[in-house]
Amino acid sequence: MPPAVPFRIVLWVTLTSIALGALFGAAEGRALGDASGGLPLRGALDGGLAGGAISSFEFFVRRGPRSTFFRNLPFMPHLTVRALAYVIIILLALSIGHWLTPIAGERVPIRRAEIVFSVAVSVGFALYFSVDRLLGPGVFFSFAAGRYHQPRLETRALLLVDMEGSTAIAERLGELRFLTLLNRFIGDLSQAIADEGGEIHKYVGDEIIATWKLKRAGAASAAVRACFAARARLAARAGEYQREFGLKPDFRAALHCGPVVLGELGAFKMEIALIGDTMNTASRIEQACRDTGHRVLASAAFLDRVADLPAGIAKEALGTLRLRGKETALEVFALEAAS
């Protein structure tokens, strides 16, 4: 199972921290007239310690026992908690670095300039991760790097999830209570998707659109696992939903894959759009769940990408279905978990 904090994030945070620490150490050494050359080395050590600890904190925030608490905080409290935690982490790293690499003639354990630099770096990291939380993991970096400024064609696996009976549920609970339920529902399903390395592309009302890059080995199998892990997660929390909302939510899902076009879209509000016939087909497959009476449908093209279905998942051929708006019929399979 891919970790909630991908290795590339851990590596990026650690290497960035090492580089920033070494640069600050060099600048501090020049300002203090230190000829030993020990401050850049200490700065790199401090950065490595801080980067590793920050990555561990991010793992706790995303997967720890209090992950739901952190996820549900408003933006400013979320940013503040992160920044304070980073300040504490960096100051502890500085203290350890000073202890491990003592420099002759040093009078104070931590200088004022180091404290100011620690606060600035902490706010920078906290702001990045908090904005990344608003936009979606990796989206801020994609915008900043201009990755999709020009449209790009990529091959992706798609998982479309739609709450079952959402209109009737909304009428029963009322809009305010329904939004609370929807947040809980989307949070549970999104965690299952993230645990399997999926990218949440968009929330559309009560629908979740998630994708996996197919160039990654096992991406299609991960999408299947995410789908059924989400079902298992809802089943495990059915009692909580029943007590709080008087119902047990469920969903329909579609799995499909193929080429999609990604690019920046918008003027006053920007987003990274994902369009193409593959998206339209996936939406039609999800709608076919209502007609067939099955909870999870997958296209033959998608299953061709799955070397082996995850343990406990069985497929049933439904033949070719004529999907609404499509000229040619599509071979579709129903997926079910063994009881």
Backbone hydrogen bonds, N-H to C=O, Kabsch-Sander energy under -0.5 kcal/mol:
donor,donor_aa,acceptor,acceptor_aa,energy
9,I,6,P,-0.8
10,V,6,P,-1.9
11,L,7,F,-3.0
12,W,8,R,-2.4
13,V,9,I,-2.8
14,T,10,V,-2.5
15,L,11,L,-2.9
16,T,12,W,-2.4
17,S,13,V,-2.2
18,I,14,T,-2.5
19,A,15,L,-2.6
20,L,16,T,-2.7
21,G,17,S,-2.6
22,A,18,I,-2.6
23,L,19,A,-2.4
24,F,20,L,-2.6
25,G,21,G,-2.6
26,A,22,A,-2.3
27,A,23,L,-2.4
28,E,24,F,-2.9
29,G,25,G,-2.6
30,R,26,A,-2.1
31,A,27,A,-2.1
32,L,28,E,-2.3
33,G,29,G,-0.8
34,D,29,G,-2.5
35,A,33,G,-0.6
41,L,37,G,-0.7
42,R,38,G,-2.5
43,G,39,L,-2.9
44,A,40,P,-2.2
45,L,41,L,-2.2
46,D,42,R,-3.2
47,G,43,G,-2.5
48,G,44,A,-2.4
49,L,45,L,-2.4
50,A,46,D,-2.7
51,G,47,G,-3.1
52,G,48,G,-2.2
53,A,49,L,-2.0
54,I,50,A,-2.8
55,S,51,G,-2.2
56,S,52,G,-1.8
57,F,53,A,-2.3
58,E,54,I,-2.4
59,F,55,S,-1.9
60,F,56,S,-2.1
61,V,57,F,-2.6
62,R,58,E,-2.1
63,R,59,F,-2.8
64,G,59,F,-0.6
64,G,60,F,-1.9
67,S,64,G,-1.8
70,F,66,R,-2.1
71,R,67,S,-2.6
72,N,68,T,-1.8
73,L,70,F,-1.1
78,H,74,P,-2.3
79,L,75,F,-2.8
80,T,76,M,-2.6
81,V,77,P,-2.7
82,R,78,H,-2.0
83,A,79,L,-2.6
84,L,80,T,-2.7
85,A,81,V,-2.2
86,Y,82,R,-2.5
87,V,83,A,-2.4
88,I,84,L,-2.3
89,I,85,A,-2.4
90,I,86,Y,-2.9
91,L,87,V,-2.6
92,L,88,I,-2.2
93,A,89,I,-2.3
94,L,90,I,-2.5
95,S,91,L,-2.2
96,I,92,L,-2.4
97,G,93,A,-2.7
98,H,94,L,-2.5
99,W,95,S,-1.8
100,L,96,I,-2.5
101,T,97,G,-2.2
106,E,103,I,-1.8
115,I,111,R,-1.7
116,V,112,R,-2.5
117,F,113,A,-2.4
118,S,114,E,-2.3
119,V,115,I,-2.3
120,A,116,V,-2.2
121,V,117,F,-2.6
122,S,118,S,-2.5
123,V,119,V,-2.5
124,G,120,A,-2.1
125,F,121,V,-2.8
126,A,122,S,-2.7
127,L,123,V,-2.7
128,Y,124,G,-2.2
129,F,125,F,-2.6
130,S,126,A,-2.4
131,V,127,L,-2.6
132,D,128,Y,-2.5
133,R,129,F,-1.5
134,L,130,S,-1.5
135,L,131,V,-2.5
136,G,132,D,-2.4
139,V,136,G,-2.1
140,F,136,G,-0.6
142,S,138,G,-2.0
143,F,139,V,-2.5
144,A,140,F,-2.9
145,A,141,F,-2.8
146,G,142,S,-0.6
146,G,143,F,-0.8
147,R,142,S,-2.0
148,Y,142,S,-0.5
149,H,146,G,-1.2
152,R,262,L,-2.9
154,E,152,R,-0.5
154,E,260,V,-2.6
156,R,154,E,-0.6
156,R,258,G,-2.3
157,A,212,W,-2.8
158,L,256,H,-3.6
159,L,210,A,-2.6
160,L,254,A,-2.3
161,V,159,L,-0.5
161,V,208,I,-2.5
162,D,252,R,-2.6
163,M,206,D,-1.6
164,E,250,D,-2.6
166,S,163,M,-0.8
169,I,165,G,-2.2
170,A,166,S,-2.6
171,E,167,T,-2.0
172,R,168,A,-2.0
173,L,169,I,-2.7
174,G,170,A,-2.5
178,F,174,G,-2.5
179,L,175,E,-2.1
180,T,176,L,-1.5
181,L,177,R,-2.3
182,L,178,F,-3.1
183,N,179,L,-2.3
184,R,180,T,-1.9
185,F,181,L,-2.9
186,I,182,L,-3.0
187,G,183,N,-2.3
188,D,184,R,-2.2
189,L,185,F,-2.2
190,S,186,I,-2.8
191,Q,187,G,-1.8
192,A,188,D,-1.5
193,I,189,L,-2.0
194,A,190,S,-2.9
195,D,191,Q,-2.3
196,E,192,A,-0.7
196,E,193,I,-0.8
197,G,194,A,-2.0
198,G,193,I,-2.4
199,E,211,T,-2.9
200,I,198,G,-0.5
201,H,199,E,-0.9
201,H,209,I,-2.3
202,K,209,I,-1.5
204,V,202,K,-0.5
204,V,207,E,-2.6
205,G,203,Y,-0.6
207,E,204,V,-1.7
208,I,161,V,-2.7
209,I,202,K,-2.5
210,A,159,L,-2.6
210,A,208,I,-0.6
211,T,199,E,-2.3
212,W,157,A,-2.0
214,L,155,T,-1.9
214,L,212,W,-0.5
216,R,213,K,-1.8
219,A,216,R,-1.6
222,A,218,G,-2.1
223,A,219,A,-1.8
224,V,220,A,-1.7
225,R,221,S,-2.5
226,A,222,A,-2.6
227,C,223,A,-2.1
228,F,224,V,-2.1
229,A,225,R,-2.5
230,A,226,A,-2.2
231,R,227,C,-1.5
232,A,228,F,-2.3
233,R,229,A,-2.4
234,L,230,A,-2.1
235,A,231,R,-2.3
236,A,232,A,-2.5
237,R,233,R,-1.3
238,A,235,A,-1.2
241,Y,237,R,-2.2
242,Q,238,A,-2.6
243,R,239,G,-2.4
244,E,240,E,-2.3
245,F,241,Y,-3.2
246,G,241,Y,-0.7
246,G,242,Q,-1.3
247,L,241,Y,-0.8
252,R,162,D,-2.6
253,A,295,R,-2.7
254,A,160,L,-2.1
255,L,297,L,-2.1
256,H,158,L,-1.7
258,G,156,R,-1.7
260,V,154,E,-3.1
261,V,275,I,-2.7
262,L,152,R,-2.9
262,L,260,V,-0.5
263,G,273,A,-1.7
264,E,148,Y,-2.3
265,L,271,E,-3.0
271,E,265,L,-1.9
273,A,263,G,-2.8
273,A,271,E,-0.8
275,I,261,V,-2.4
278,T,259,P,-0.6
280,N,276,G,-1.7
281,T,277,D,-2.8
282,A,278,T,-2.2
283,S,279,M,-2.0
284,R,280,N,-1.9
285,I,281,T,-2.2
286,E,282,A,-2.1
287,Q,283,S,-2.0
288,A,284,R,-1.6
289,C,285,I,-0.6
289,C,286,E,-1.1
290,R,287,Q,-1.1
291,D,287,Q,-0.7
292,T,288,A,-2.4
293,G,289,C,-1.8
294,H,289,C,-0.6
297,L,253,A,-2.2
298,A,333,F,-2.9
299,S,255,L,-2.1
300,A,331,E,-2.2
303,L,299,S,-2.2
304,D,300,A,-1.9
305,R,302,F,-1.8
306,V,303,L,-1.2
307,A,305,R,-0.8
313,I,310,P,-1.8
314,A,336,E,-3.1
316,E,334,A,-2.3
318,L,332,V,-2.3
321,L,330,L,-3.0
323,L,321,L,-1.0
326,K,323,L,-2.2
330,L,321,L,-2.6
332,V,319,G,-2.4
333,F,298,A,-3.0
334,A,316,E,-2.8
335,L,296,V,-2.3
336,E,314,A,-2.5
338,A,312,G,-3.4
